[in-house]
Amino acid sequence: MNTITLTLEGMSCGHCVGRVKKTLERLGDVRIEDVQVGTARITLAGGPEALARVLAALADAGYPARPAVA
């Protein structure tokens, strides 16, 4: 499992955080570590395909994401 931090666009309030959490909860191979306005830290069970599914799901929900630069 890999823990990754994502930078999300379009998050500005607690409602946005809730929508992101619900989106991530629907994905079976993702464990949510932390979600705050603008960022999400998750643990992925899977490789690049799992990350691609997460990024696609978040974009579909209106929160385009990319891995955060360390």
Buried (B, 14 or more C-beta within 10 A) or exposed (E): EEEBBBBBEBBEEEEBBEBBEEBBEEBEEBBBEEBEEBBBBBEBEBEEEBBEBBBEBBBEBBBBBEEBEE
